[in-house]
């Protein structure tokens, strides 16, 4: 089986993109899958949450996108997460300007990864909170999109913009791109608005909404400060159990798809 590449995308900040990328990577690794996490956010939060120092890690995805090294040369190991990582730091913010004049600027990540995916089951791309050239590179490289979102007032409005962007990328750059699923994050079942937005999502997107719901959980919030996924901090926490359930749901979906082919 070739690697399945998932872009974790939402142009709204603070919805749990990096939390989802890091903890899903660790959960898939715990299920004995070989995982590569690519940090596409200049903030480098996924790098730090994987126990890798973004200030000293070299080379990074910046060099990969500019063609200064191969993706394999940039891979480091997350000892706290059990997966491989291509790191990022603030240098990546300058890549957008430098990419503009390069050939196949929207496909630099796809081209780099296509030669480096042997042996991986999943590649997870942690995108910045913006629909910029870095995010477009992730969407062009990906087979599918995972959208983490909070069930709050502005969520559906932002979601419609993102779906329109995905549609444009599919029309012009990546015809096979699909939405793998929408993940409800930081969910508080006592919140009436959250319940309403959740119902709206189910009505609009049906089976595209993952059954798994990630609750608000203090352990999830604490784990990055220890440089590790929540599984390493407290594997019995509600956050850890939620991401293990998400990994299981994704794997069973993939098996059903393979059986249908």
Secondary structure, 3 states (H helix, E strand, C coil): CCCEEEEECCCCCCCCHHHHHHHHHHHHHHCCCCEEEEECCCCCHHHHHCCCCCCCCCCCHHHHHCCCCCHHHHEEEECCCCEEEECCCCCHHHHHHHHCCCCCHHHHHHHHHHCCCCCCCEEEEECCCCCCHHHHHHHHHCCEEEEEEECCCCHHHHHHHHHHHHHHHHHHCCCCCEEEEEEEEEECCCCHHHHHHHHHHHHHHHHHEEEEEEECCHHHHHHHHHCCCHHHHCCCCHHHHHHHHHHHHHHHHHHHHHHHC
